[in-house]
Amino acid sequence: MILQRLPFRAASAAENMAADFLLLKRHPDKAAARFRHYGWRGDCLTFGYAQKIAWVRDQLPPDAARPDLCRRPTGGGLVDHRADWTYALVIPRGHELCEAPAPESYRAVHEAVAATLNTLGHRVVLKPRPDLPSETSAKSAAPSVCFKRPEIFDVVHPASGEKVAGAAQKRAKEGLLFQGSIWKPSVPGTDWDAFAGLFANALASTLAAGLRDVPWPDNDDELAALSEHYASPEWNEAR
């Protein structure tokens, strides 16, 4: 297996969600996973596929007066991308992590996040399984704002329990899309260029894959059309 690393891009919320979805749905090589780290143009926030738009608007930070807001193709809560390090990983069908239960793929990727941050001098761990699973299931089913409340296998500070990294997933016939976010203020002083390289290598090790840099696929027309869809009221206000 090869882990294909795509070049960095900064885009609007809708464009980034469309790009991630196309990495999943138009994957040209079923023997390769795909990884990208990307940035944001403007004050971007995203929210989970199943969240209700009225609830999302009630949770918007007061200092984000006119945010670029977009519904993700994955689940999860409301994520503020103004100070995060964002990435997407696509794992094709057939790989054991794609076929594993969602908590196990979540744990494996976040172990790579935690190992990389530990290498750079930050003491972080994964939030363990709870003693009372029924209570946690009820909490996880409720709407949430990312980085306010850690869930099982999120990356956290061991002493305070403060959340450092979270993610959301989507499974499709083509494979697994994993969209992850690391809150930069929770790990001050991080060399993010060093993190990018180390994390890509850690993911390659997790997937038992070789790391290879590849160019962006030639899909500008399809990306533009899908970006319009992700920016539309029909998509964002459907619930």
N, C-alpha and C positions, 0 to 999 in steps of 0.2 A: 504494500500500500504506500502511496505517496500523499503527503500533506502539501497541497498547493497553497502558497502564500501570495495573495494578490497585493498590488500596490496600494498605499494609503490614498484615501479620497475624503474630502470634506463635502457635505451636501446638505440639502434641506432634510427635514424629518421625513417627508413623503418619499424623496429620492432614496434615502438610506433604507427605508423599509422596503421599497420596491427592489433595490439592489440585492438585499438579503434574500428576498423571496425568490428572485430569479436565480440566485446561486443554488437554491434548493430545487426549483422546478425545471431548470434548464441545465442541469449538471451534465457536462459532456463525457465524463469519464467515471464509470461506476467503480473503478479500482482506485479512486483518489478521493480524499477529503479536501475541503476547501476552508481557508481561514483568511479573514481580513480584519484589520484594525482600521477604524475610520473616525472622522471628525464631523462637526456640525456647523452649519452656517446659521448664525443667529441664536436666539434663545429657544432651544428645542426641548420638548418633552414628549414622551411616548407613553401609551397606556395599553394594557392587555386586551386581547381580542374580545374577551367576554365582558369587559367593564362597561358600565352604563355611563353615557356621556355626561348626564346631569351630575352624577357623583364625581366624576373626574373634574369637572369645572369647579365644583365646590372645594376641591383639594388643591387647586393651583396655588403655587407660592405667591404671596402678595407682591413680591418684587418682580414677578413675571407678568407684566400688564398685558402684553400682546404676544403670547408665546406661539411658536410654531408647533402646533399640537397634532399628533398623528396616532391612530390606532395601529398597534403592531399585529403582525400575523401570528405571533406567539401569545402565550398567556401572560400571567403575572399582573403586577399593579402599575401604578403611575411612577415613571422614572424621569428624574430631572437630569438632563444631559449637559447642563451648563458647566459642570466641573467634574465630569467623569471621563474614564478611559473605556471606550466602547469597542466591542469586537463581535464578530459572528463566526460561527463554525458550522459547516455542513458535513455530516457523516453519511456516506451512502448506505443504502440497504445492503445487508450481508455482513457488515461489520458488527462485532459483538456488542458494541456500545449503542448502536442503532436499535438492536433487537432487545436490549436490556430494559428493565423497568425504568421509568423516568427518574426515580430517586437515585438509581445507581449511575446513570449517565451524568446526572447533575453532580453527584459526589466525585466522579472521576475527573471531570473538567475542573471543578473547584479545588481538587487536590493539586492540580497543576498550577492554578492561580496562587494558592497558599504556598506551595513549594518555591515558586518564583519570588514572591514577596519576602519569604523567610531568607532566601539567598541574598536579597538586597538589604537585609537587616531589620525587617519588620516581623515582630512576633505575632503571627496570626494562626488561627486554627479553623477547622470546620465546626459549625454548630452541630452538636451530637443529636442522635435520636432522642426523643423525649421519653420520660418515664411513663407518661400517660398519653398514648397515641391518639385516643379518642378526642382529647381536648385539643391537641395540635391540629387534628383534621378539621375540627370546627373552626379554628382560627384561620387555617389556610384557605378555607372556602370563602371567607369574608374578603371584601375589597381591601386593598392595602396601598400604602405609599411606600415605594421601595426605599430602603436605607433607614426607615423609621422603626421597622420591626423585622428582625432576622427570622428566617425559616430554616428548617432542617437542611443541613449541608451548605448553608451560606457560609461565606468566609467572614469571620468575626475576630475582634480582639479578645483574647482569653480572659482578661481581668474584668473588663467593663461589659463585655457582650456586644459592644458597638459593631454594627454591620459594616463590612468593608466591601464586599462584592456579592452580587446577586445575578440571577439570570432567569430566562424563560425559554421554553422549548416548544417546538411543533414537529409532530411526526406526520409524514406523508408517504405516498407510495414510493417516492424517489429517495427518501432518507429522513434524516433528523436535522432540523435547523435549531441551533443553540445561539441565542442572543444574550450577551453578557455585558455587565457594567461594573466598573470598579470606581468607587467614590474617592477621588484624589485627595480631598481634605482629610480623609481618615488615615492616610499614610503619607504625611508630609515629608518632603525631602527626597522622594523617590526619583531616581533617574529613569524617566519613562522611556527613553531611547534604549537603555540597557534592559528595562523590563520587557519591551517589545521583542527583542531578540531572544532573551531567555525563555519567555513564555511560549513563543512559537516552537522552540526546541523541546520544552516540556510537554506541549501538546503532541508533538510528533512522537515523543517517547510513550505517552499515554496510548496513542493509537497504534504503536508499533509500526510507524511509518517513517519514511525518509522525507526531509523537508526540501521543497523545491519552489523557487520564485517563478511565477508565471505572470504574463500580461493579462489585462482585462479582456474578457470575451467581447467579440464584436456584436453587441446587442443594444446599441444606442437607441434605435427606434423603438424596440420593445420596452426598454427601460423608461423612455420618455412617456410612452402610453400608460405604462403601469404606474408611473409616478403621478400622473394626472388622476388615476383612479384612487390612489392612496391619499391624495389631497382633497378629494371630493367630499361633500356633505353626505352623500349616499354611503360612503365607507365609514366616515368618522362619526356620524350621528345615527347609525343604524340601530343603536340600542339606547 
